[in-house]
Amino acid sequence: MGENDKVKINRIAEVLFELEISQTELADRLGKKRQVINRYCKNAGQPTLAFLREIALALGVNVQELLTPTPSKEKDEK
């Protein structure tokens, strides 16, 4: 699997864009370095469920909004 074939697990970058919040601002809200947030935004790594919850709380969104939906089995069979 090449770099361009990475599976998108989270949509943190999209939510930040929708809310007009920068990675730096989110990092400041969480007390983390921007590089940590950037890694998650690029799907180069994934936050733990506990940290994903912290991100959701910092952004005022539901955790589910930060995750890429899993295709249903029904769709896969078509």
C-alpha positions as CSV (number, residue, x, y, z in Angstrom):
1,M,0.0,0.0,0.0
2,G,1.6,3.3,-1.1
3,E,1.5,6.7,0.5
4,N,-1.5,7.7,-1.6
5,D,-3.4,4.5,-0.7
6,K,-3.6,5.3,3.0
7,V,-7.0,4.6,4.5
8,K,-8.6,7.7,5.9
9,I,-9.7,6.7,9.4
10,N,-10.6,10.2,10.8
11,R,-11.9,13.4,9.4
12,I,-10.3,15.8,11.9
13,A,-8.9,18.0,9.1
14,E,-12.3,18.3,7.5
15,V,-14.0,19.2,10.8
16,L,-11.3,21.8,11.5
17,F,-11.9,23.3,8.0
18,E,-15.7,23.3,8.5
19,L,-15.4,25.0,11.9
20,E,-12.7,27.4,10.6
21,I,-10.3,26.4,13.4
22,S,-6.6,26.0,12.7
23,Q,-4.5,23.0,13.8
24,T,-2.5,25.4,16.0
25,E,-5.7,26.6,17.7
26,L,-6.8,23.0,18.4
27,A,-3.3,22.1,19.6
28,D,-3.4,25.1,22.0
29,R,-6.9,24.1,23.3
30,L,-5.6,20.6,24.0
31,G,-2.2,21.6,25.4
32,K,-0.4,19.6,22.6
33,K,2.1,20.5,19.9
34,R,0.7,21.4,16.5
35,Q,2.7,18.5,15.0
36,V,0.6,16.0,16.9
37,I,-2.6,17.4,15.5
38,N,-1.0,17.6,12.0
39,R,-0.1,13.9,12.1
40,Y,-3.7,13.1,12.9
41,C,-5.1,15.4,10.3
42,K,-2.9,13.7,7.6
43,N,-4.0,10.3,8.9
44,A,-0.4,9.5,9.4
45,G,-1.3,8.3,12.9
46,Q,-4.5,7.9,14.9
47,P,-5.5,9.3,18.2
48,T,-6.6,7.0,21.0
49,L,-10.3,6.9,21.7
50,A,-9.8,8.9,24.9
51,F,-7.8,11.6,23.0
52,L,-10.4,11.5,20.1
53,R,-13.0,12.3,22.8
54,E,-10.8,15.2,24.1
55,I,-10.6,16.5,20.5
56,A,-14.4,16.3,20.1
57,L,-14.9,18.2,23.4
58,A,-12.4,20.9,22.4
59,L,-14.2,21.3,19.1
60,G,-17.8,21.0,20.5
61,V,-18.7,18.2,18.2
62,N,-19.8,14.6,18.6
63,V,-17.0,12.0,18.4
64,Q,-18.7,10.4,15.5
65,E,-18.3,13.5,13.4
66,L,-14.5,13.0,13.6
67,L,-14.6,9.5,12.2
68,T,-14.9,8.4,8.6
69,P,-18.0,6.2,8.2
70,T,-17.4,2.5,7.8
71,P,-19.1,1.2,4.6
72,S,-22.0,-1.1,5.4
73,K,-21.8,-4.7,4.4
74,E,-24.8,-4.2,2.2
75,K,-22.9,-1.6,0.1
76,D,-19.9,-3.9,-0.2
77,E,-22.0,-6.7,-1.6
78,K,-23.4,-4.6,-4.5
